[in-house]
Amino acid sequence: MKRHLMLGGAFCALLLAAPHLALAAEPSTVAAPADAAAADANEVDAVIVLGQGQSRQVQTISTTQIEVLAAGSSPLRAVEKLPGVSFQSADAFGAYEWSTRVAIRGFDQSRLGFTLDGVPLGDMSYGNYNGLHVSRAVTSEDLGKVELAQGAGSLSTASTSNLGGTLQFFTRDPSQEFHVQANATVGSDSMYRVFGRIDTGAIESLGGLRAYVSAVDQKADKWKGGSEQKQRQYDAKVVLPLGETGSLTAFWNHSERREQDYQDMSFDMIKRLGRNWDNFQPDWNKAIGVATVLNNPANYAGATPILNGGYWTGVGTNPYAQYGVATPDDAYYAGAGIRDDDIYAVTLKHDLGEMVRFDLTGYGHKNQGQGLWYTPYTVSPGYGAAGSTAAPLAIRTTEYDIDRKGLIGNLYVDLGSHAISAGFWTEDNDFHQARRFYAETLAAPSRDPLDFQSNPFKTSWEYKFNTKTTTGYVQDVWTLTDALKVNFGFKALKVENEVKSIVGAVNGKIQSKDNFLPQVGVVYDLNNGVELFGGYTENMAAYVSAATSGPFASQNQAVVDFVRDNLKPETSKTFEGGVRYKTDRFQGVAAFYHVDFENRLDSASTAPPILGLPAVLSNVGAVKTKGIELAGQYRITDAWSLYGSYAYNDSTYEDDVPGAGGTVAMHTKGKDVVFTPKSLLKASLGYDKGAGFFGNLGVSYTSSRWYTFENDGGKVDGFTVADLTVGYRFVGETNAWLRGLEVQANITNLTDEDYISTVGSGGASKADPSGTAMTLLPGAPRQAYVTVRKRF
């Protein structure tokens, strides 16, 4: 956009020239101070807060809703009960990153924003170039609350991808009292998880400083196939009070994630092989056998070859059948995701007199990662030579290294009826990405797929990316009367993406920039428990700096230049409004929304993901989204509570995708947006009076979804899943071993529903009438876990 270019540019220049004048946060509500969103998570005393006082559709979930999940579950599993949130994962914990998907109001994960204590997590996608998944950023036991804004995050949110909603995660502060927490969990598929945390309490000799350190170790076999998934996490946080109004807070979190992959499936594979089919591991001989068939020149020779492009031609007996498969893509030996992360931050908060507050956060994040598959499409060097021990397959990796540093500043000024806030965010991110191949041996595997690989025999491509992000915002919250408040402001954003080739032939820069992205909202309190709210927000998503997605994914200089000169960044315009109602026993919200999503950039998959073929980014036109969201929580008694939510979303493509020479590449106009369910229904019944027995029964319905742009084939049926939690707390016991003890049992997928959870693991297709696109992952069957917690 070019509107108000001079005004927006002057504002950003002021922020950059004098950052000490703009160290602040926008109010999270139109009635609260600037740092309300980052308030101590321990202060949340409601299970779910439906956003009273907010001009946007916002909900907050407390730690209680995270604790009732099976230990080790992603906090996204707690958020999925909120209206408009579609969550999917192939494991019981919602933490297996290759399969994890979250979508809100038709926007997929890559178009949402995520932060931890204000620190950006990027778009939390697999192979993220500018962040990390929340399940690696912090252990779930250390989380205090999660705040969801379905339509648009606040102007201060540190994100360049939040065209749609924003999820903000907040860690618990260290306790004022010394205590030790120890948890142990066992369950299905040989799962175990051990968690420990020590809180120092306030140390008066150090000015009231308090801190905690925690550690967790988890391991579980896959629910089908071979090998395991495991993680170690270490968290530490320190809070030092500075007088009566200030604080200095620092955290450091370290994660070591090792995940064995499930095989991407198609409808055809599920029909032929069953939902419990997976990769060959630990059967090395089958993997070698399939690769030998695929790489045998004799199978391609003659007038009537047995194979064409690696697939059986129908001549004679299918040579793959002896290994229990029909194609070389039915199963590979194994796949895995390996990630080491360190994320840290220091935040200074203080008042400057009675009217001014500020906060300033410096942060950093380092990541080393590899995603790998055993591919039969590339042989190890020397295969077929006399006396060679080389295998007819190799390990293919996509390797990631992130080193990013940033600074976030916010300032809040209380002028009575006007609450002025302004702030900035700047980040410098170096991202190194490569595609490499590693040799294997014929007789038996010589490498562990859960280790970082070294000594490659081939590097297909290797790039260094640098992304410089600068944003600034200003906002006024105007209290016209005791009942009426209005907020208005805007954000300016500039992102510079640069790529340099190490192995490859792509170099250059692409820029995303908009100096005026407005946000306005209003809240009117009728003073009888009824509150009306509404707002309008414009946003823009910056280009992605990676070789596997975004404008550089083609790895072709001419295509990159074309994207730079002809395509525009994605933008969204969101209208939303609604009504909230709250009494002593009930709180509810009804909201409606309309979103114009323009310049949508996407690419269709043309082959199995293991081939790693580049996808060319193109503008697939606009998307129009409209819908309603309903949610309510009723406290039946002091112990019993009932919660329910329903969301209806209608997201359709507004245009066909143009092709060369005036042709139509894809007939998408009027078609439903891929991966997006129209209806989501959630309900839960809980019993909890603090001591003794407690329990929660949750039920979730997700309607059908498409994974084809033209809605030709590729429709996945809806499903209903139920989860059960029961437990007992020993409170007030005189026995020291029982005091502070808690036992909890969880059963996930209570009815053992047979369903497809993840849709789109291998991307979207133009059409799939034969059901052969490998982009589906079945959900985990019924599983059970028992957790014992003890606080000393």
FENZIZI-V567885 format. One line per field, one symbol per residue. ss: DSSP state (A for helix, B for strand, O for the rest). psi: psi as a letter, one per 40 degrees, with the letter a starting at -180 (. if undefined). burial: I if it has 16 or more other C-alpha atoms within 10 Angstrom, else O. A space follows every 50 residues. Layout:
BEGIN
ss=???
psi=???
burial=???
END
This chain:
BEGIN
ss=OOOOAAAAAAAAAAAAAOAAAOOBOOOOOOOOOOOAAAOOAAAOOOOBBO OOOOOOOBBBBBAAAAAOOOOOOOOAAAAOOOOOBBBBOOOOOOOOOOOO BBBBOOBOAAAOBBBBOOBBOOOOOOOOOOOOOAAAAOOAAABBBBBBBO OOOOOOOOOOOOOOOBBBBBBOOOOOOOBBBBBBBBBOOOBBBBBBBBBO OOBAAAOOBBBBBBBBBBBBBOOOOOOBBBBBBBBBBBBBBBOOOBBBBB BBBBBBBBBBOOOOBOAAAAAAAOOOOOOOOOOAAAAAAAAAAAOOAAAA OOOOOOBBOOBBOOOOOOOOAAAOOOOOOOOOOOBBBBBBBBBBBBBBBB BBOOOBBBBBBBBBBBBBBBBBBBBOOOOOOOOOOOOOOBBBBBBBBBBB BBBBBBBBBBBBBBOOOBBBBBBBBBBBBBBBBBBBBBBBBOOOOOOOOO OOOOOOOBBBBBBBBBBBBBBBBBBBBBBOOOOBBBBBBBBBBBBBBBBB BBBOOOOBBBBBBBBBBBBBBBBBBOOOOBBBBBBBBBBBOOOOOOOOOO OOOOOOAAAAAAAAAAOOOOBBBBBBBBBBBBOOOBBBBBBBBBBBBBOO BBOOOOOOAAAOOOOOOBBOOOBBBBBBBBBBBBBOOOOBBBBBBBBBBB BBBOOOBBOAAAOBBBOOOOOBOOOOOOBBBBBBBBBBOOOBBBBBBBBB BBOOBBOBOOOOBOBBOOBBBBBBBBBBBBOOOOOOOOOOBBBBBBBBOO OOOOOBBBBOOOOOBOOBOOOOOOOBBBOOOOBBBBBBBBBO
psi=ieifdddddddddddddgdeefgiiiheieeiidfddeihdeeheidhhf fheieihhihhidddddeihheiieddddeeihehhiiieieefehddeh hhihfehidefiihihfehheaefihfhefaiideddiideeidihhhhd dhiidehgieegdbihhhhhiiiiieihihhhihhiaiffhihhhihhhd ihhdeffehiiiiiiihiiiiieiaiaihiihhhiiihhhigaeeiihhi ihhhihhhhhiihhiiddddddeideiaidhegdddddddddddehddee iidgidihfeiheehahheedeeeidieediidiiihhhhihhiihhhhi igaeehiiihhhiihhihihhiihheehiiheheiheieiifiihhihhh hhhiiihhiihhhhfbehhhiiiihiihhhhhiihiiiiiiddiheihee ihiigiehhdihihihhhhhiiiiihhhhdiddhihhiaiihhhhhhhhh hdhafhiaiiihhheggihiiihhheffehhiiiihhiiihiihgieeia eeddfhddddddddediiiiiihhhiiaiihhadeihiihiiihhhhifh hiiiieiidddfhihhiiheaihhhiiihhiihhhdaddhihiiihhhhh hiheiihiaifeihdhgeheiihiehidhhhiiihihhediaiiihhhhh hhaiiiehdefhifhhiiihhiihhiihhgheidhdddheihhhhhhigd efhhihchhedeiiidigdefehgfihiiiahiiihhhhhh.
burial=OOOOOOOIIOIIOOIIOOIOIIIIIIIIIIIOIIIOIIOOIIOIOOIIII IIIIIIIIIIIIIIIIIIIIIIIIIIIIIIIIIIIIIIIIIIIIIIIIII IIIIIIIIIIIIIIIIIIIIIIIIIIIIIIIIIIIIIIIIIIIIIIIIII IIIIIIIIIIIIIIIIIIIIIIIIIOOIOOOIIIIIIIIOIIIIIIIIII IIOOOOOOIIIIIIIIIIIIIIIIIIIIIIIIIIIIIIIIIOOOOIIIII IIIIIIIIIIIIIIIIIOIIOOIOIOIIIIIOOIIIIIIIIIIIIOOOII OOOOIIIOOIIIOOOOOIIIOOIOIIIIIIIIIIIIIIIIIIIIIIIIII IOOOOIIIIIIIIIIIIIIIIIIIIIIIIIIOIIOOOOIIIIIIIIIIII IIIIIIIIIIIIIIOOOIIIIIIIIIIIIIIIIIIIIIIIIIOOOOOOII OIIOOOOOIOIIIIIIIIIIIIIIIIIIIOOOOIIIIIIIIIIIIIIIII OIOOOIIOIIIIIIIIIIIIIIIIIOOOOIIIIIIIIIIIIIIIIIIIII IIIIIIOOIIIOIIOOIIIIIIIIIIIIIIIIOOOOIIIIIIIIIIIIII IIIIIIIIIIOOOIIIIIIIIIIIIIIIIIIIIIIOOOOIIIIIIIIIII IIIIIIIIOOOOOOOIIIIIIIIIIIIIIIIIIIIIIIOOOOIIIIIIII IIIIIIIIIIIIIIIIOIOIIIIIIIIIIIOOOOOOOOIIIIIIIIIIII OOOIIIIIIIIIIIIIIIOOIIIIIIIIIIIIIIIIIIIIIO
END
